[in-house]
Amino acid sequence: MLAVGLHQLGAQCETLHAELSAVAVPSFIAASSWQSNAGAVNIAAAGHAQT
């Protein structure tokens, strides 16, 4: 009984994680300008892929 409940809870957590990941805007903290540029490009590419 406990194992079934934990399995259901795990499945619900995975579903919630997927839903939140789909709408969350990635953040990026850079230590240098090239890291900032690379982060901005990656975030823009991820946003473009979702549209």
C-alpha positions in Angstrom: 0.0 0.0 0.0 2.8 2.4 0.9 4.7 1.6 -2.2 1.7 2.3 -4.4 1.2 5.6 -2.7 4.8 6.6 -3.1 4.7 5.6 -6.8 1.6 7.8 -7.4 3.2 10.7 -5.5 6.4 10.3 -7.7 4.3 10.3 -10.9 2.4 13.5 -9.7 5.7 15.2 -8.9 7.1 14.3 -12.3 4.0 15.7 -14.0 4.2 18.9 -12.0 7.9 19.3 -12.7 7.2 19.0 -16.5 4.4 21.5 -16.3 6.5 24.0 -14.3 9.5 23.5 -16.6 7.4 24.3 -19.6 6.4 27.7 -18.3 9.4 28.7 -16.3 11.8 31.3 -17.8 15.4 30.1 -17.4 17.6 32.4 -15.5 21.3 33.0 -16.1 24.0 34.5 -13.9 27.3 35.3 -15.7 30.7 36.1 -14.3 32.0 37.5 -17.6 30.7 39.2 -20.7 31.2 36.1 -22.9 29.2 34.0 -20.4 26.5 36.6 -20.4 26.3 36.5 -24.2 26.3 32.7 -24.3 23.6 32.6 -21.7 21.5 35.1 -23.6 21.8 33.1 -26.8 20.9 29.8 -25.0 17.8 31.4 -23.4 16.7 32.9 -26.7 17.2 29.6 -28.5 15.2 27.8 -25.8 12.4 30.4 -26.1 12.4 30.1 -29.9 12.2 26.3 -29.7 9.0 26.6 -27.6 7.2 28.7 -30.1 
